[in-house]
Amino acid sequence: MLAAAILAAAQALSPAAMEFVDDATDRLIAGEDLAPDFPVRLQELPPDQRLLVIVHLRRAGFLDDVVMPVDWVMSPATPPRAAK
């Protein structure tokens, strides 16, 4: 059942959202926290993708004590940051 849910979620994620989820999963396995800029990176995703990633992060235990206002979650995506 869990494998089916993971497969369904993976099919619904855009490549950018999947990259975020993969990074978070790698950090979880390594015992690390999310990158400090994760809210900025999340804001670059469209609202539907942002919400799916937030659900994944909460289920993974990353956002237990983080409050994300609905208006922020549902706001339009911001342009990606310029690469350094």
Residue pairs with C-beta under 8 A, 6 or more apart in sequence:
9 52
9 56
10 18
12 52
13 21
13 49
13 52
13 53
14 45
14 46
14 49
16 44
16 45
16 49
17 45
17 49
17 50
17 52
17 53
20 38
20 41
20 42
20 45
20 53
21 53
21 56
23 35
24 34
24 53
24 56
24 57
24 60
24 62
25 60
27 33
27 34
27 35
28 60
28 61
28 62
33 62
34 57
34 62
35 41
40 81
42 50
42 53
42 54
43 50
43 72
43 75
43 77
43 78
44 77
44 78
44 79
44 80
44 81
45 53
45 77
46 76
46 77
47 73
47 74
47 75
47 76
47 77
50 73
50 77
51 73
51 74
54 63
54 68
54 73
57 63
58 64
